[in-house]
């Protein structure tokens, strides 16, 4: 049985760490695009404006999690949201996001969206 594919965006991964929900990703086959890795690295280094310490730590933990799980990084050109949508459509994957605009774009393209609800459920 194949697990569902999921492409998380940066904030989705950060929130999963903050809410201690990384285990919720168990049933999903993660696909991560290079832009997300770059954003997590910048966030963990505090190079995105006035980054909160908790966000820097969460980004660092997310990077470690992805490395430990040996998640394949898919190279894609362009803006992050566009790359996520393109890869999701191409791979038949859902996207994990808390971003309203990205969610709307995905729904218009019939791409399933997974969100965090009540800091403890994925829906």
Buried (B, 14 or more C-beta within 10 A) or exposed (E): EEEEBBBBBBBBBBBBBBBEBBEBBEEBBBBBBBBBBEBBEBBBEBEBEEBEEEBBBBBBBBBEBBEEEEBEBBEBEEEBBBBBBBBBBEEEBBBBBBBEEBBEBBEEEEBBBBBBEEEEEBE
